[in-house]
Amino acid sequence: MERILFQAPSKHTTYERIFGKQPIPRIKLAPNEHILLVQRQHWLLLLERMFFPCIALFLIVFLFNYLFSQNILGMIPYFTVIQFYVFLLSLAIAVLLEIYIFMDWYYAFYVITTKCLLHMHFFRIGGYYFDEVFLDQISQQEISRTSSNIIYDLLDIYDVAIYFSHIERPEPFVFHAPSNSAAIEDILEELTVEKINRGRR
C-alpha cells in the first residue's frame, strides 16, 4: 500500500488533523483504516538540540572578548571591526542552524493507525524518511517503555519500543521520546487485545 504525503482530499481515504494552525501531512488510508494517534517528538528534545548552537555562539563571543581584553588580538588593525563581523557571521550561522533543527523536528511524525505504525520525516533539506509496520502481517511480541536519562525519567519522557518476531523484523519499531508515551503504550495495548480477540473468533 502506498502512503502519499499532501495528497489531495479523497472521500473516506484521506485524513488531515490540524496541529494548532498548521496542518500535519495527509495520509492515504486503506479501506476501514483510521488514524488513532499522531505525535511529534517531545518539545524538550527540540530545546536540547537547539541548546548547543547557542552555547557555541556564546563561547565564540566570549573567546574574542577575552583575547581582546588581554591585548592578545588587540594589536591587529581593525580588530574591533573584525570582531563585529565574526559575531554577525557566528550569529547568522547559529540562527540558520536553529531554524534547520526546528524544521527537522517539526516535519517528523509518529502515526498509529488501526492497521500500521508509521514514522515519517519529510523535511526536504534533511531528507525523506519513511518506516512502516503493518500490524496484521507481523507478530508483536513485547512493548517496552524506557527513558534515556534520569531527567527524562523524572519528566515522564520515555522511548516506546515495540518488539516483533525476530524472523519477521529483527529490529524493534521505536518511538523516540514522543510527546505522550503513555498514550502510545495504551493504544498499542488496545490494538494487541483487539488482535487477540479477533484471533479467537
TORKOLTI-288225 format. One record per atom (N, C-alpha, C, O): x, z, y. Coordinates in steps of 0.001 Angstrom, whole numbers, plus 524288, in hexadecimal, padded with zeros to 5 digits. Example, Ala and Ser with C-alpha at 12.3 -4.5 7.8 and 13.67 -1.06 7.14 Angstrom:
2
8338681E787E9C6;8300C81E787EE6C;8339081E787F31C;8379C821117F309;8323281BA87F736;8356681BE47FBDC;8326481EBE8001E;8346181F6780472;
//
This chain:
201
80348800007FB61;800008000080000;8037280000804DB;8074D802DD8051E;802117FCD4808A2;805437FC4B80D48;8034B7FFDD811A0;7FE9D8001F812B4;806E6802918140F;80594805EA81881;807338031681D76;80BA18014281DDC;803AD802B38213A;804CE7FFBF825F4;8042C8035582AA8;8000E805B682B5F;8083E803BA82DDD;80801806DA83290;805AA803B2836FA;806C57FF0E8378E;802668064383A1B;7FFF6803D883EA5;7FCC67FF0583D36;7FCB37FB308401D;7FA327FF36838CF;7F6CE7FAE583746;7F1D27FB0883A87;7F0057FF3983C0C;7EF9E7F68183B98;7EAA97F65183E66;7E6787F90883B2B;7E6907F8BE8365F;7E2C57FBAC83DBD;7DEC97FE9183AD3;7DBB27FB1A83722;7DA497F6B68387E;7DAA87FD0F83287;7D7557FA5882ECD;7D3A77FE5582C65;7D543802BB82B4F;7CEF57FCF482B92;7CAE1800A282A06;7CC2B80352824DF;7CD60800BE820FF;7CBE980881824DA;7CC9380BC682035;7D21680BC781DF2;7D2F280E47819EE;7D5D48091F8204F;7DB148090581E04;7DF5080AF6821AC;7E3D280B8182016;7DDED80C0282684;7E1FC80D8682A45;7E0A6812C582CAF;7DC27813D382E06;7E4978160182D36;7E3E681B3F82F64;7E77481BE68340D;7EC0881A72833DB;7E56981E0C83830;7E89E81F2983CC2;7E7428249D83EAD;7E2B2825CD83F9E;7EB23827E083F40;7EA5482D2B8413B;7ED2F82DAE8466C;7F19482BCF846FC;7EABC8302984A28;7ED1F830C984F49;7F04A835D084F5E;7EE4183A0B84E54;7F5478354C8509C;7F8CF839C6850FB;7F98583AE8856C0;7FCE58389885946;7F65883E7D858E7;7F62B83F1D85E88;7F39F83A40860D7;7EF34838F185F78;7F65F8379586452;7F466832AF86676;7F70F82DFF863FF;7F5C88298986542;7FAC582EFB86079;7FDB682AB385E24;7FBBB8299B858A2;7FB6282D3A8557D;7FA6D824BC8575C;7F8A7823928520C;7FD28823A384E35;8016F821CE84F6B;7FC39825B6849A7;80010825578457F;7FF228202B842B2;7FB3281D9B843BA;8029881E8D83F34;802108195583CE4;7FD27818B58399F;7FB6981C5A83704;7FB0281420839D0;7F6A4812CC8366C;7F8CF811468311B;7FCD580EAA830BA;7F621812EA82D0D;7F80981207827C5;7F3CD80F4D824A5;7EF538110F8248D;7F52880B1A82223;7F16E8086381EC7;7F09080BA7819E0;7F44580CFF8171F;7EBB080CE7818D5;7EA5B8104781474;7E7CD80D278101F;7E555809228110B;7E87480F1780B62;7E5DE80CC4806DB;7E02080E60806E2;7DEB0812108099D;7DCE080BBA803F1;7D76580D628038C;7D70381306801A9;7D9CA8149F7FE14;7D396815F680414;7D2A781B80802C3;7D76781EF9803D2;7D7B78234C801BD;7DB0E81D2B806FC;7DF8C820638086A;7DEB68228E80DE7;7DD0581FC28116E;7DFE98278F80E92;7DF2282A1C81397;7E41282D1D81510;7E6CB82F31811B0;7E52D82D5081A12;7E9A08305481BF2;7E7FF8360581C81;7E4158373F81F05;7EB068396F81A26;7E9E683F0081A3C;7ED10841E181E5A;7EB40845C28208A;7F1C18400381F6C;7F530842D182303;7F95783F3182534;7FB6383BD78226D;7FA9283FDE82A2F;7FEDD83D1382CBD;801F38411382FE6;7FFB9843F28330C;807038414082F10;80A48844F4831E8;80F7E8428183356;8118A83F1F83099;8119084456837BC;817038434983900;81A3E847FB8373B;8182584BE683563;81F678477F837D7;822A684C0D836FB;8219F8500783B53;81FB084EAC83F83;822F0854E283A42;821F38590E83E07;824F2857FF84313;82949855ED842FA;8228E8597484785;824FD8585E84C97;82A1185B6A84D5F;82D49859E085098;82ADB85FB384A80;82FBF8629184B06;8346885F5F84916;838C085FF284B11;8337D85BFC84532;837AE858858436B;83936854BE847BB;83DCB853668484A;835648530884AC5;8368184FA184F36;839EE852758532D;83DC38504785517;838898575685468;83BAB85A5785823;8412885B488560C;844F485B2D858FF;8418F85C30850FF;846AF85D1584E9D;84A2A8584684F22;84ED0858BC85048;847ED853B584E4A;84AF984EE784EBC;84C5C84DA885465;8507884B6785576;848EC84F2085804;849E184E0285D81;84DA1851F185FF8;84F8E8511086449;84EA98563385D4E;851ED85A5D85F6B;857A0858A485FF5;85A29859E3863D9;859A6855CE85C1B;85F3A8547B85C01;860D9850C586062;864FF8519C862AA;85DDB84CBB861B3;85F6D8498386636;85FB284CA886B48;8631C84BB786E88;85C198506586BF7;85C3C853AD870B1;8612C856FF870CA;8639E8579D874E3;862A38592386C49;8676585C4286BF8;86C35858E586D13;86FCA85A9886FCB;86C498542686AF9;870B18509E86BDF;8713C84F59871AF;8759384F4A873C1;86CD384E5287455;86CF884D45879F1;86F0D851FB87CEF;872428516C88079;86D398569587B80;86F0985B5987E12;874EC85C1687D5A;877A485D898810B;876DF85B1F878B3;87C7885BD2877AB;87FC3857FD87AC1;883F48596087CA7;87DE78532587B47;880D784F3E87E44;88132850DC88400;88562850A38865B;87CC98527A88638;87CBC8542888BAE;8801D8590288C66;88312859658902C;87FAC85CAD888CE;882C8861798892B;8889F86048888D0;88BBD8628A88BB1;88A1985CBF8854B;88F9385B638849F;891D2858F788992;8961A85A6088B3E;88EEC8554D88BED;890D8852D1890AE;8913F856B889526;895058569F89820;88D5F85A29895A2;88D9A85E1A899C8;89221861E1898EB;894AC8638589CA8;8931F8633C89416;89778866CB892E5;89CB58644089423;8A01B866AE89684;89D5785F6289287;8A23A85CA589393;8A31385BEE89973;8A77A85C4389B5B;89EDF85AF589C40;89F4F85A578A1EC;8A0C585F888A485;8A40085FAA8A814;89E58863D48A2B4;89F74868F18A50B;8A50086ABA8A3EE;8A73886DB88A6F9;8A747868F489FA3;8ACA486A6589E43;8B0B0866988A08D;8B55D866FC89F7E;8AEBA862EB8A3B8;8B22385EFD8A625;8B50585BA48A21E;8B9228596C8A340;8B2D085B5189D6C;8B53E858018996D;8B4148524389A89;8B77184EE1899E9;8AF478513D89C2F;8ADD184BDE89D7D;8ACCA84B238A34C;8ABAB846D28A517;8AD2F84F6E8A637;8ABE984F258ABCD;8AF8684BAE8AEEA;8AE2484A048B335;8B42184A8A8ACDE;8B7E3847508AFB2;8B6D0841798AF01;8B91983E418B1C0;8B3618401B8AB61;8B21F83A948AA91;8AEF68389A8AF3E;8AB3683B268B0D7;8B0708340D8B17C;8AD80831EF8B5E8;8A7C5830FD8B475;8A68D82F238B031;8A4518324C8B81B;89EAF831828B767;89C90834558B290;898D88328B8B018;89EFB838C18B143;89D3E83B7B8AC85;8979283D508AD02;894A483D328A933;8960B83EFE8B1AC;890A8840CA8B26A;88CC983C678B168;888AD83D3B8AF0D;88E23837B18B339;88AB7833298B23C;88A91831EF8AC6F;88668830EC8AA3D;88F2C832068A9EE;88F6A8310B8A445;88C2F8351D8A160;8894E833D689DBD;88CAE83A008A300;889C083E368A089;883E483D458A108;880F983E2C89D51;8822783B7A8A592;87CA083A688A674;87AB0836088A2E7;8767F8366E8A095;87DC8831D58A27F;87C2582D7089F35;87C4182EE08996C;878EE82D2489669;8800983203897E5;88029833CF89273;87B5A8371789146;87916836A888D0E;879CC83A5A894F5;8751083D8489446;8703B83A13893BC;86CFA83AF18904D;86FC68361889732;86B488328C896E5;86B2E82F94891C1;8671082EFC88F58;86FCC82DAF89010;8701382ADA88B27;86E9A82E6188697;86BB082CC88831D;8709C8332988697;86F58836D88826D;869888382A88263;8671A8388887E41;86755838E188718;861C483A0B8877C;85E758358888579;85A9E83660882B5;85FEF830B8886DC;85D0082C2388513;85D3482BAB87F22;8593D82AA287C9F;861DB82C7087CE9;8626682C2787731;85F2A8306D87496;85C9682F7D870A3;85F528352A876D9;85C57839808749B;856798386B874D5;853AC8397487110;8549A836568793D;84F0383524879C7;84D57830F0875EE;849418316B87371;8507E82CC98756B;84F36828A4871B4;84F1E82AB886C20;84BBB8294886908;852D382E1486AE0;8530283060865A6;84E48833DB864B0;84C19833DE86067;84CAE836D6868B4;8480E83A2A86829;8432B836DE86757;83FD48383A86428;842BA8328C86A31;83E3882F0C86984;83E2F82CBF8640D;83A1482C6D86190;842C382B228622B;84325828F885CE3;8417582D0A858D7;83E8482BCD8553E;8434F831E18596A;841F483607855B1;83C1583708855C5;839AA837BB851AC;839CA8371A85A7D;834268380485ADD;8310F833A58584D;82D6D834B085554;8327282EC285967;82F9682A588572F;8303C82A1B85140;82C97828BD84E6D;834EA82B7484F69;835D982B8C849C7;8326482F9D8472B;8307D82EC1842D6;8318F83407849C3;82E168381C847B5;8285F836818483A;8254283755844A8;827098343C84CA3;82194832FC84DDD;81F4C82EE184A2B;81AAC82F17848DC;8228282B2B8487F;82091826DF84544;8218D827BB83F6F;821F8823F583C7A;821EB82C9683DC7;8226A82DD183833;81DC98313183696;81C968351683924;81B3082FAE83256;8167683268830A0;8169D8338082AC9;818D183085827B8;8143A837D68295B;812E6838F1823EC;80CFF8385E8236D;80A0883A8D82685;80B588356C81F83;805C48346681EC1;80456835A48191D;807178342881577;7FFFB838628187A;7FDD28395581343;7F86D836E781315;7F50E8382D81644;7F79B8336580F5B;7F26B8313580E7D;7F0758332A80937;7F3318360280677;7EBC5831A2807DD;7E9978333E802D6;7EC5A830A97FE40;7EB91832347F9C3;7EFA382CAD7FF5C;7F22B829D37FB17;7F818829B77FB63;7FAA1828477F790;7FA6582B327FFD2;8001182AC080026;8025A82E4D80452;7FF968308380794;8078482EC180417;80A998317680806;80DDC82D6A80ADF;8100A829E58086E;80E3882DE481012;8111282A0E81329;814CC82CC9816F0;8137D830C581949;8196B82A9081774;81CF882C1C81BA5;81E528272081E8D;820BF8239781C60;81CB9826DD82383;81D798221D82692;820D78234682B4C;8201F8273382DFA;8248281FCB82C42;827D182020830ED;8283C81AA083307;82A67817358306E;82635819B7837AB;826078145583996;827C6813D783F3E;825AA810A784229;82BA1816FD840D1;82E2381650845E6;831C88119B8457C;83580811A984271;830B780D9584885;8335B8088A847D6;839488090184840;83C1A8069F8452B;83B3B80C0F84C0D;840E280C7B84CBF;8434E80F8F84845;8479080E478466F;84093813A284683;842A7816DF8424A;842108147B83CF4;844608166283931;83EFB8104F83C85;83E3380DC38377F;8394080F98834DC;83749813D9835F0;8374280C5983166;8327180D8B82E97;833AD8105282975;8378780F28826D3;8304D813FE82828;830C9816B98232A;82B50817A382114;827C681918823FC;82AA7816C681C08;8257D81746819A7;8261E8191F81413;8288581674810E0;823F981DAE812E3;8241F81FCF80D96;81E8C8212380C05;81BBA823BD80EEC;81CFE81F5980773;8179C82005805B5;8177D8218C7FFF8;81A4581F547FCBD;81436825607FEC5;8137E8271B7F95E;80DB1826E57F829;80A8F829627FAD6;80C3C823F47F42A;806CD823A67F27F;805B3828067EE9E;8080E828407EA6E;8022182B777F009;801278301A7ECEA;7FEB682EE47E7A5;7FF7A831D37E3EA;7FBC782AA07E744;7F93D829457E24E;7FD0B826ED7DE64;7FBE3826B97D9BB;8018D8252A7E038;80540822787DCC7;809EE825D57DB54;80D7D824017D8A9;809F682AAF7DD0B;80E8082DF77DC1C;80CAC833917DB17;808B7835467DD39;80F888365F7D7DC;80DF783BA27D647;810AE83FB87D9AD;815768403D7D99F;80D8B8428E7DC96;80FB5846B57DFE6;810F384B757DC8D;80DAA84D417D988;815B684D7D7DD16;8176E851D37D9DA;8177B857057DCC3;8160685B097DA8E;81923856FD7E1AF;819E785BE37E479;819CB85B027EA5D;81B63856E67EC49;817E185EF47ED35;817FD85EF47F2E6;81B0B863C37F49D;819C1868217F312;81F12862FF7F7CA;8221A867797F9AE;822738674C7FF9F;822958631E801FF;8229786BEC801F3;822F186C61807A4;8279086FE0808E4;827978747A8077F;82B7B86DB180B86;830428709780CC5;831B486FAC81279;8306286BA6814BF;8346E87374814BD;8364A872E781A1D;83C25871C781A03;83EED8737F8167B;83DF686EE781DE2;8437686D6081E05;846FD871958204F;84BB88717F81F78;844B58754882336;847D28799382557;8445587E3D82679;83F8F87DE482601;846B388296827F3;843D48877A828C6;8401D8871582D70;83BCA8892D82D47;841C88846D8318C;83E7A883F083632;83981880FC834E3;8353B8829483668;83A1487C9E83206;83576879A78307A;831F887CD782CE6;82D3087C5F82D17;8345888011829A5;831508836882625;82DFE8873D8294A;829718881F82803;8303E8898082D61;82D5888D28830AE;828F688A71833AC;824EA88CCD834C4;829CA8857E834FC;825E788286837F7;8222687F7683480;81EF987C6B83673;822828804182F5E;81F1A87D8E82B90;81FA5877A182BDE;81BC8874C682BA3;8247F875D382C64;825958703882C39;8284486F198270A;82CAA870CF82622;8259986C39823A9;8278C86B7381E5B;827C9865A681CFD;824E58627481F1F;82B4D8646281962;82B3C85F4A816D5;827A385FAB81216;827C78638580F36;8247985BBA8114E;8210B85B8A80CC1;822EF8571F80937;822F38529180AC2;824818588180482;826878549C800C8;822C1854207FC39;820FC858097FA0F;8218B84F497FACA;81E2C84E357F657;8218484BA07F22B;823B28476B7F301;821E684E267EDB9;8251184C2D7E965;821868496A7E575;81D1F84B0F7E46F;8239A8452C7E34C;820A7842077DF99;82398841B17DA6B;827DE843D27D9D6;8214083F077D6C3;823EA83E0A7D1D6;8290D83B2E7D2F6;8291A837557D5D7;82D5283D097D0B7;8328183AE17D1EB;832D8835157D080;835A5832227D311;83016833797CC88;8303C82DFC7CADF;82D7282A907CEDD;82F348263F7D00B;8291082C857D0F1;825F78296B7D49B;828748293B7DA0D;828968251F7DC8C;82A6782DB07DBD8;82CF282E057E101;830C18328E7E0DF;82F1E837117E130;835CF831797E068;839B5835B17DFE7;839F4839407E4B4;83A6483E027E42E;839AC836F27E95D;83A2C83A1A7EE1D;834CD83BF47EFF2;830EF839327EF2E;8347F840827F250;82F71842717F445;82DDA83FA87F949;8311183D3D7FBED;828EA8400A7FA84;826E883E457FF8F;826E78431180316;82450846F1801E8;829C8842D580767;82A968478080A9D;82848846BA81013;82969842E2812BB;8250E84A70811A9;8234A84AD281710;8273A84E65819D3;827128532581915;82AB084C3781CF0;82EC584F4B81F7E;82C9C851FB8245C;82B8B84F738284E;82BFC8571B82409;82A3485A5B8286F;8258C857F682B4C;825EF856DE82FF6;8212B85720828A0;81C918550582B4A;81A488591182F03;81BBA85DA682EE3;816B48574D83250;8147E85AD583636;8111385F0F833CF;810748633D8361A;80ED685E0A82F33;80B9D861FA82C8C;80C6186171826A8;8097C85E9A82412;8103A8642382494;81172863A781EFE;80D3F8661481B98;80C5B864448173A;80A9F86A2881D81;8068C86CB381A65;801FD868FA81969;7FFCC868E881522;8008C865E081D5E;7FC4C8622081CBC;7FDBB85DF6818BD;7FA7185C57815A0;8029A85C3B818D0;804638585781503;8041485A8B80F7F;80225857F880BEC;805FC85F4680ED7;805ED861B0809AA;8005A86267807AE;7FF4A8617B80315;7FCCD8640880B16;7F759864C58097F;7F4D885FAA807C9;7F21F85F7B803D3;7F5C485B7E80ACA;7F37B8566A80975;7F5B4854648044E;7F2D18524E80112;7FAD38550080389;7FD3B853337FEAF;7FB138562E7F9FB;7FA33853E27F5D9;7FA3B85B377FA97;7F7FE85E487F651;7F26385C967F526;7F0D185C517F09C;7EF6085B717F943;7EA048598B7F875;7E9F98544E7F59E;7E6C78536C7F222;7ED91850CF7F726;7EDE684BBC7F47E;7EF7184C5C7EEC6;7ED828498A7EB65;7F2EC850127EDB4;7F489851107E855;7EFF88530C7E517;7EF30851597E0A8;7ECF1856A87E751;7E864858C37E487;7E45E854777E387;7E2228542B7DF48;7E372851247E770;7DFC284CDA7E6C7;7E18B849247E279;7DE5E8474D7DF5E;7E69C8480A7E24B;7E8B3844807DE4A;7E813846DB7D8D2;7E6C1844207D518;7E90C84BF67D86A;7E86884E9A7D35E;7E2B084E7A7D1B6;7E18384D837CD26;7DF2B84F6E7D552;7D98B84F667D40D;7D7C484A057D273;7D4908497C7CEE7;7D9D0845F57D508;7D853840947D381;7DA4283F637CDFA;7D7A783CAD7CAFB;7DEDF841767CCAD;7E1058407A7C774;7DDFE8431E7C326;7DE26841657BEA9;7DB37847507C474;7D82C84A0F7C07B;7D2F5847927BF66;7D0888488E7BB5D;7D134844497C315;7CC11841D27C262;7CC3A83D557BE82;7C83883ADF7BD80;
//
